[in-house]
Every structure is written in C-alpha cells, then in structure tokens.
C-alpha cells in the first residue's frame, strides 16, 4: 500500500478516537452530550441490564483480544503493520460509540451527595481522573499509543521501533496510572444511579482482569526489567508497595 493512504487511515482513526473519547467523558459525567450513563435509552430494567452488559462485554472482549500479541500477528497478515495499532484504536472507538449510543438507563438512585462542598469535591475528583488518564498517555508516548507514530514512520519510509521502556512521573507511583484515572473518573459520581453503578462495577472488574493479561505480556516481552519494576511499584494504589517494600524504582524505564 502506498504511504499516503496509510497516513490518512491513521489520522482518521485518531480523529474517531478523539471524538469517542471526548463524548465518553460527557457520557460518564452526565454533562453536555445528549445521551449519558444516566440519561440514555429508556427501557425496562431487565432489558436494560441485558443490553448494557452485552455492550460492556463487546467492548471488553475486543479491547483485550485485539491487544494480545497473537492477534496482532494475525491482523498484520491482512493489513500493513503500520496500520495495526490504528485498526485497534478504530475498533475500540467504534464499540465505545456503540455503547454510548445504545446504553439503557437504569435511573434508580444509589447515592446522592446533597452537601454542596462535598458534591463539588466529587466533581473535581471526576475531572482529575480524566486529567490523569490523558496526562498519563503523554508520559509514555501518546502518538505511539494511538497509532499516529506508526503511520508517520511509514510515511517517512522508516522502520518501526518499539518505544523504550521507562518510568516517568506517575509511572513511578503506580504501574498503570491510565487505569487508575479511569477508576477514579468512573466512581466519582455525586449522584450514583443503578446504571452508573453497573457501568462502574463492570469496568472495574474488566480493568483488574485485563491488567493481568497486559502485565503478563509485558513480562514476557521485557523479562527481568519488568519483573524488577513490578517488585518496586504498585499496580494501582500509590504507596502500596508490593511485598511491603518501600524502595523506589530505577529511573529511566517506562511501560510502552
């Protein structure tokens, strides 16, 4: 395939991701966008449970299966290697858009923070969670993570090189700050409906399961380097040192 279509494909995939990501912020926070986790398609509770669980399941399966090395090797038999990451990003973004579009509302209120200062504090925590998610992508390599670096290298006619494994900033506190940010954003709801609770519980379960696969892949790829990182940096909770250790990780490594 010529270089220009590869670059155009990567840019379009990134634009779709950016739109889906921004919409998902409003969806989870119940702000600005027309359909949110609390105000979406009306349906009886049994139907809502089935549809919402299926939507969450589709996203989780795609997100994990397409991230595995074996699937990546299979995919690159059908598309140029430079487009593999962009294809993953596109599939994830489209399924996220489907979830936001077809989500069923379960409006029963589980809790509601009525005290104004407390409500503002929870809302601030919500936005902080999303800020951690976005900032963490730049602490590794935002453009490699979302496929733009791959298509740029293809356009320049240069071979792809793996991003170096380094820890910086938040990655010195936890191994998975992106997922920590998601967890904070998903649970920081001043008004928690049953539908939002289902979303938060399901995504939390998925994150913990998916991290086991991701860290296994990283350990297989990086060996002792990643095992050393795991021994000194907690997975999600800052300050919770594995095995009771209090030493800091070595500088100069970052999960790709």
C-alpha positions as CSV (number, residue, x, y, z in Angstrom):
1,X,0.0,0.0,0.0
2,X,1.3,3.5,-0.8
3,X,2.2,5.7,2.1
4,X,-0.5,8.4,1.8
5,X,-3.5,6.1,2.4
6,X,-1.7,4.6,5.4
7,X,-1.2,8.1,6.9
8,X,-4.8,9.1,6.0
9,X,-6.1,6.0,7.7
10,X,-4.1,6.6,10.8
11,X,-5.3,10.2,11.1
12,X,-9.0,9.3,10.5
13,X,-8.7,6.5,13.2
14,X,-7.2,9.0,15.6
15,X,-10.0,11.6,14.9
16,X,-12.6,8.9,15.5
17,X,-10.9,8.0,18.8
18,X,-10.7,11.7,19.9
19,X,-14.4,12.2,19.2
20,X,-15.4,9.0,21.0
21,X,-13.1,9.8,24.0
22,X,-14.5,13.3,24.4
23,X,-18.0,12.0,24.1
24,X,-17.3,9.3,26.7
25,X,-16.2,12.0,29.2
26,X,-19.6,13.7,28.9
27,X,-21.3,10.3,28.9
28,X,-19.8,9.2,32.2
29,X,-20.1,12.6,33.8
30,X,-23.7,13.2,32.6
31,X,-22.7,16.5,31.1
32,X,-23.2,18.3,27.7
33,X,-23.8,15.3,25.5
34,X,-27.4,14.2,24.6
35,X,-27.0,10.6,25.8
36,X,-25.3,9.8,29.1
37,X,-24.9,6.9,31.5
38,X,-27.9,8.4,33.4
39,X,-30.0,9.7,30.5
40,X,-30.0,7.4,27.6
41,X,-32.5,5.0,26.0
42,X,-35.4,4.2,28.3
43,X,-36.1,0.5,28.8
44,X,-37.5,-1.9,31.4
45,X,-34.8,-2.9,34.0
46,X,-34.4,-6.5,32.7
47,X,-33.9,-5.3,29.2
48,X,-31.6,-2.5,30.3
49,X,-29.4,-5.0,32.3
50,X,-29.1,-7.4,29.4
51,X,-28.3,-4.7,26.8
52,X,-25.9,-2.8,29.0
53,X,-24.0,-6.0,30.0
54,X,-23.8,-7.1,26.3
55,X,-22.4,-3.7,25.3
56,X,-19.8,-3.7,28.1
57,X,-18.9,-7.3,27.2
58,X,-18.4,-6.5,23.5
59,X,-16.1,-3.6,24.4
60,X,-14.1,-5.7,26.9
61,X,-13.6,-8.7,24.6
62,X,-12.5,-6.5,21.7
63,X,-10.2,-4.4,23.8
64,X,-8.5,-7.4,25.3
65,X,-8.4,-9.8,22.3
66,X,-7.1,-7.3,19.8
67,X,-4.3,-6.3,22.3
68,X,-2.8,-9.7,22.5
69,X,0.4,-10.4,20.6
70,X,-1.1,-13.4,18.8
71,X,-4.0,-11.4,17.4
72,X,-1.7,-8.6,16.3
73,X,0.4,-11.1,14.3
74,X,-2.7,-12.4,12.7
75,X,-4.0,-8.9,11.9
76,X,-0.8,-7.9,10.2
77,X,-1.3,-10.6,7.7
78,X,-4.4,-8.7,6.5
79,X,-3.3,-5.1,6.9
80,X,0.1,-3.3,6.8
81,X,1.9,-3.5,10.2
82,X,1.9,0.3,10.3
83,X,-1.9,0.2,10.4
84,X,-2.3,-2.4,13.1
85,X,-2.5,0.0,16.0
86,X,-4.7,2.4,14.2
87,X,-7.1,-0.5,13.4
88,X,-7.2,-1.4,17.1
89,X,-7.9,2.2,18.0
90,X,-10.7,2.4,15.4
91,X,-12.4,-0.8,16.6
92,X,-12.2,0.3,20.2
93,X,-13.6,3.8,19.4
94,X,-16.5,2.4,17.3
95,X,-17.5,0.0,20.1
96,X,-17.3,2.8,22.6
97,X,-19.5,4.9,20.4
98,X,-22.0,2.0,20.1
99,X,-22.0,1.7,23.9
100,X,-22.8,5.4,24.3
101,X,-25.5,5.3,21.6
102,X,-27.3,2.2,22.8
103,X,-26.9,2.4,26.5
104,X,-30.1,1.8,28.5
105,X,-30.9,3.9,31.5
106,X,-31.4,2.4,35.0
107,X,-32.4,5.5,36.9
108,X,-32.7,4.3,40.5
109,X,-30.5,6.4,42.7
110,X,-28.0,4.5,44.8
111,X,-26.5,7.6,46.5
112,X,-26.7,11.4,46.1
113,X,-24.3,13.9,47.6
114,X,-26.5,16.7,48.5
115,X,-24.0,18.8,50.5
116,X,-22.7,21.4,48.1
117,X,-19.0,21.3,49.1
118,X,-19.0,17.5,49.0
119,X,-20.6,17.5,45.6
120,X,-18.1,19.9,44.2
121,X,-15.3,17.8,45.7
122,X,-16.6,14.6,44.0
123,X,-17.0,16.5,40.7
124,X,-13.4,17.8,41.0
125,X,-12.3,14.2,41.6
126,X,-14.1,13.1,38.4
127,X,-12.3,15.7,36.3
128,X,-9.0,14.9,38.0
129,X,-9.4,11.2,37.0
130,X,-9.8,12.1,33.3
131,X,-6.8,14.5,33.6
132,X,-4.7,11.6,34.9
133,X,-5.8,9.4,32.0
134,X,-4.9,12.0,29.4
135,X,-1.7,13.1,31.0
136,X,-0.5,9.5,31.5
137,X,-0.7,8.8,27.8
138,X,1.8,11.6,27.2
139,X,4.1,10.2,29.9
140,X,4.6,7.2,27.8
141,X,4.1,8.1,24.1
142,X,0.6,9.3,23.2
143,X,1.2,9.2,19.5
144,X,2.5,5.6,19.5
145,X,-0.3,4.5,21.8
146,X,-2.9,5.7,19.3
147,X,-1.2,4.7,16.1
148,X,0.0,8.1,14.8
149,X,3.7,7.4,15.3
150,X,3.4,4.1,13.3
151,X,1.8,5.7,10.3
152,X,4.2,8.7,10.4
153,X,7.2,6.4,10.3
154,X,5.6,4.5,7.4
155,X,5.1,7.8,5.6
156,X,8.8,8.7,6.1
157,X,9.8,5.2,4.9
158,X,11.4,4.4,8.2
159,X,11.0,1.1,10.1
160,X,9.0,1.0,13.3
161,X,11.0,0.8,16.5
162,X,9.5,-0.1,19.9
163,X,9.1,2.7,22.4
164,X,11.7,2.4,25.2
165,X,10.5,1.0,28.5
166,X,10.9,3.9,31.0
167,X,9.2,5.1,34.2
168,X,8.4,8.8,34.4
169,X,6.2,10.9,36.8
170,X,3.1,9.0,37.6
171,X,4.6,5.8,36.4
172,X,7.0,6.0,39.3
173,X,4.0,5.9,41.6
174,X,1.9,3.2,40.0
175,X,2.4,0.9,37.1
176,X,-1.0,1.7,35.5
177,X,-1.9,5.4,36.0
178,X,-4.2,5.4,33.0
179,X,-6.3,2.7,34.5
180,X,-6.2,4.4,37.9
181,X,-7.5,7.6,36.3
182,X,-10.4,5.6,34.7
183,X,-11.3,4.1,38.0
184,X,-11.4,7.5,39.7
185,X,-13.5,9.0,36.9
186,X,-15.9,6.1,36.8
187,X,-16.6,6.1,40.5
188,X,-16.5,9.8,41.3
189,X,-20.2,10.4,40.8
190,X,-22.0,12.8,43.1
191,X,-25.3,11.2,42.0
192,X,-24.8,7.4,41.5
193,X,-27.6,5.7,39.6
194,X,-28.0,2.0,39.3
195,X,-27.0,2.2,35.7
196,X,-23.9,4.2,36.5
197,X,-23.1,1.7,39.3
198,X,-23.4,-1.2,36.8
199,X,-21.0,0.7,34.4
200,X,-18.5,1.4,37.2
201,X,-18.6,-2.2,38.6
202,X,-18.3,-3.8,35.2
203,X,-15.5,-1.6,34.0
204,X,-13.6,-2.0,37.3
205,X,-13.8,-5.8,37.1
206,X,-12.7,-5.6,33.5
207,X,-9.7,-3.4,34.3
208,X,-8.4,-5.8,37.0
209,X,-8.8,-8.8,34.7
210,X,-7.3,-7.0,31.7
211,X,-4.3,-5.8,33.7
212,X,-3.3,-9.4,34.4
213,X,-3.1,-10.2,30.7
214,X,-1.3,-6.9,29.9
215,X,1.3,-7.3,32.6
216,X,1.9,-10.9,31.6
217,X,2.6,-9.7,28.1
218,X,4.9,-7.0,29.3
219,X,6.8,-9.5,31.5
220,X,7.1,-11.9,28.5
221,X,8.4,-9.1,26.3
222,X,10.7,-7.4,28.8
223,X,11.7,-10.1,31.2
224,X,13.6,-9.2,34.4
225,X,13.3,-5.5,33.6
226,X,9.6,-5.6,34.1
227,X,9.7,-8.0,37.0
228,X,12.0,-5.6,38.8
229,X,9.6,-2.8,38.1
230,X,6.7,-4.8,39.5
231,X,8.7,-5.6,42.6
232,X,9.0,-1.9,43.5
233,X,6.0,-0.1,42.1
234,X,2.4,-0.9,43.0
235,X,-0.2,-1.7,40.3
236,X,-2.9,0.9,41.0
237,X,-2.7,2.3,44.6
238,X,0.1,4.8,45.2
239,X,2.2,4.0,48.3
240,X,1.0,0.4,48.4
241,X,4.4,-1.2,47.8
242,X,4.4,-4.8,46.6
243,X,5.7,-7.2,49.4
244,X,5.9,-4.3,51.8
245,X,8.9,-2.8,50.0
246,X,9.5,1.0,50.2
247,X,12.3,1.3,47.7
248,X,11.8,3.5,44.6
249,X,12.0,2.1,41.1
250,X,15.1,2.7,39.0
251,X,14.9,5.7,36.8
252,X,14.8,5.5,33.0
253,X,12.2,2.9,32.4
254,X,8.6,3.4,31.2
255,X,6.0,0.9,30.2
256,X,5.3,1.1,26.5
